[in-house]
Amino acid sequence: MVRTPRIRLQRKNEMLKNNLISLATTVEESVKLAIKAVHDRNANLASSIIDGDREIDRVEIEIEEDCLEILALHQPVAMDLRFITGVFKIINQLERIGDLAVNIAETAIFLASERPLHIPPDYYFMADRTENMLKKALDAFVNMDEALAAEVLADDDEVDMMKHKLHRNCEERLGTELERRRALIHLFLVSRHLERISDHSTNIAEDVIYMVTGEIVRHGHHSVR
């Protein structure tokens, strides 16, 4: 059976979507395990996350090359073009999230080498919210769900407020726990990395809205068309 150019493009798009979902699953797991490594003081688990980042980078490049090939050979337009453009941007966001998971894992290794440090429950609340934002953003992509993507944009403010609260907590402890200054600073960096992951999740949600509607959304605001 002879396949029309349209059918070939649809098959390529489906392949891209499946490959991106696979990459997203890996990145999502890396974030979850990085937080677990901090909680469990597990340096071996943290090291495995760092080692696994090479595969994330490899797959990101592979999908990027597939996007460029489709653009060159099929010259997609309208929704197909938005889809390819969106995939191109989302894989970049996922690669950066993978890097942030590595940063958290590196902090886990440092903290595991130190005397146990009290970690306020707010860190794990923030991690839970961040993981949930990432999951919702990726589910929005899988289902091309504009409403779910909009929920991610609304969630970002809560994570920002949590980070500010943890910053204040860190400043207070730095003044009273002088011998733990390095460990406290490393711990605060975890909250900064989580905030950045939530920012990238927000970017993914914005890209999904663009793919579905054609509207450019930045910082929660729709463009004027």
C-alpha atoms as one frame of an Amber mdcrd trajectory, in Angstrom:
protein
   0.000   0.000   0.000   1.336   3.424  -0.968   1.409   5.861   1.925   0.567
   9.484   1.254   2.901  12.213   2.564   0.235  13.077   5.151   0.147   9.516
   6.518   3.947   9.392   6.640   4.009  12.658   8.593   1.392  11.367  11.028
   3.488   8.259  11.638   6.596  10.371  12.219   4.688  12.569  14.658   3.458
   9.506  16.555   7.010   8.189  16.764   8.194  11.548  18.092   5.442  11.578
  20.706   6.267   8.063  21.896   9.983   8.843  22.116   9.302  12.038  24.054
   7.017  10.169  26.477   9.790   7.629  27.062  12.294  10.414  27.759   9.804
  12.169  30.038   9.284   8.976  32.063  13.031   8.677  32.599  13.394  12.317
  33.643  10.386  12.137  35.977  11.898   9.070  37.673  15.269  10.816  38.024
  13.660  13.708  39.914  11.760  11.338  42.197  14.857   9.243  42.971  17.020
  12.323  43.557  14.624  13.477  46.294  14.598   9.964  47.736  18.414   9.986
  47.788  18.354  13.170  49.868  15.754  11.746  52.237  17.507   8.374  52.641
  21.066   9.758  52.644  21.731   7.271  49.861  24.910   8.178  47.971  24.762
   5.057  45.776  21.284   5.923  44.544  22.406   9.493  43.899  25.401   8.248
  41.890  23.137   6.119  39.687  21.085   9.227  38.819  24.242  11.087  37.821
  25.376   8.169  35.648  21.956   7.923  34.002  22.050  11.543  32.823  24.219
  10.562  29.849  21.337   8.521  28.455  18.937  11.442  28.887  21.332  13.670
  26.938  21.696  11.040  24.192  17.951  10.602  23.722  17.367  14.367  23.759
  19.828  14.789  20.871  18.249  11.884  18.996  14.751  13.378  19.231  16.077
  16.798  18.269  17.619  15.306  15.122  14.307  13.593  14.301  12.517  16.950
  14.613  14.975  18.602  12.244  14.604  15.760   9.750  10.820  16.074   9.745
  11.027  19.844   9.284  13.403  19.405   6.333  11.677  16.508   4.577   7.982
  17.090   5.286   7.744  20.880   5.674   4.806  20.632   8.113   2.334  23.481
   8.481  -0.382  24.590  10.911  -0.944  22.163  13.801   1.738  19.747  12.588
   4.301  22.535  12.635   3.190  23.597  16.112   3.532  19.997  17.272   7.098
  19.633  15.967   8.067  23.025  17.372   6.528  22.092  20.723   8.362  18.764
  20.882  11.606  20.532  20.047  11.112  22.903  22.993   9.825  20.299  25.444
  12.809  17.982  25.024  15.044  20.925  25.887  13.028  21.522  29.058  13.296
  17.828  29.950  17.048  17.823  29.460  17.362  20.764  31.838  15.141  19.054
  34.399  17.418  16.029  34.129  20.393  18.281  34.881  18.603  19.661  37.940
  17.928  16.123  39.162  21.679  15.547  38.872  22.308  18.699  40.927  19.991
  17.397  43.658  21.734  14.024  43.518  25.113  15.707  43.959  23.758  17.493
  47.024  22.486  14.143  48.327  26.011  12.730  48.054  27.431  15.688  49.975
  24.785  15.493  52.711  25.288  11.729  53.043  28.966  12.390  53.848  28.044
  14.823  56.640  26.476  14.320  60.043  22.692  13.948  59.732  21.004  17.298
  59.245  17.422  18.086  60.208  15.439  18.603  57.003  12.170  20.496  57.567
   9.039  18.745  56.238   8.494  21.755  53.949  11.292  20.455  51.703   9.324
  17.298  51.051   6.060  19.221  50.643   7.802  21.352  48.026   9.247  18.268
  46.344   5.795  16.676  46.226   4.249  19.794  44.649   7.095  20.015  42.139
   6.803  16.354  41.146   3.038  16.804  40.764   3.520  19.839  38.509   5.896
  17.883  36.297   3.511  14.930  36.103   0.560  17.172  35.203   2.572  19.010
  32.549   3.592  15.709  30.953   0.053  14.302  31.188  -1.158  17.490  29.500
   1.241  16.776  26.636   0.233  13.116  26.324  -3.464  14.029  26.148  -3.070
  17.439  24.490  -5.094  18.784  27.419  -5.147  22.586  27.504  -7.120  22.723
  30.786  -4.618  20.508  32.618  -1.754  22.601  31.268  -3.456  25.712  32.638
  -3.558  24.078  36.092   0.231  23.772  36.011   0.556  27.506  35.405  -1.628
  28.190  38.433   0.436  25.851  40.651   3.735  27.644  40.055   3.074  30.453
  42.545   2.672  27.959  45.406   6.085  26.427  44.737   7.667  29.889  44.587
   6.184  30.749  47.994   7.521  27.505  49.458  10.998  28.330  48.222  10.873
  31.770  49.848   9.739  30.183  53.130  12.639  27.712  53.022  15.027  30.564
  52.231  13.949  32.356  55.405  14.321  29.132  57.381  17.833  28.660  56.013
  18.827  32.229  56.929  17.602  31.734  60.495  19.488  28.451  60.893  22.688
  29.891  59.443  22.698  32.317  62.360  22.350  29.613  65.017  23.919  26.470
  63.524  27.295  27.921  62.581  29.057  24.557  62.398  26.525  23.322  59.816
  26.737  26.252  57.429  27.981  24.272  54.410  25.369  21.574  54.879  22.593
  24.150  55.301  23.612  25.970  52.126  23.656  22.690  50.197  20.221  21.868
  51.584  18.838  25.250  50.521  20.162  24.604  47.001  17.742  21.676  46.814
  14.829  24.108  47.101  16.315  26.280  44.360  16.649  23.259  42.073  13.053
  22.251  42.814  11.875  25.768  41.978  13.699  25.589  38.651  12.096  22.205
  37.905   8.685  23.765  38.545   9.614  26.615  36.192  10.527  24.150  33.442
   7.288  22.246  34.078   5.450  25.540  33.617   7.294  26.061  30.340   6.202
  22.602  29.174   2.599  23.457  30.040   2.895  26.710  28.071   4.237  24.751
  25.102   1.281  22.357  25.296  -1.155  25.272  25.215   0.645  26.593  22.127
   0.516  23.175  20.441  -3.228  22.857  21.075  -4.417  26.432  20.504  -1.675
  28.245  18.612  -1.562  30.883  21.359   1.799  31.844  22.833   1.691  31.878
  26.626   4.500  33.262  28.736   4.473  33.758  32.498   0.797  32.751  32.563
  -0.285  35.440  30.101  -1.787  34.723  26.678  -0.475  36.685  23.727  -2.662
  39.226  22.017  -3.514  37.915  18.551
